[in-house]
Amino acid sequence: MEHKQFHKLLCERTGRSSADIEALEEGLAIVIRQCCADLDTVAIPTFGSFTAIKHKEEIVDDLSTGKRMLLPPEVSVEFTPSASLLNRLNPADEVI
């Protein structure tokens, strides 16, 4: 499902306007971004959790020039789906 389809489905199911759904999506993204920047975990019941993982800075060799570069530290976000979400996506009676 693409973002446009998901957005349209949210509008239909909630009965809200497209602008309201956009504001809610942006608000959720901001909260997740801020919490993960602080290295906190965001857990959404029956959906899953977003966990921030900090990677240290490292020195790598550039393959094209042969020079060494210092990569700055970064924070990546890992999503772990909840058991109930996995059950809804892959029912037990369905063979994959």
Beta strands, then each sheet from edge to edge (+ up, - down):
strand 1: 42-44
strand 2: 48-55
strand 3: 58-61
strand 4: 68-71
strand 5: 74-81
sheet 1: 1+ 2- 5+
sheet 2: 3+ 4-
end
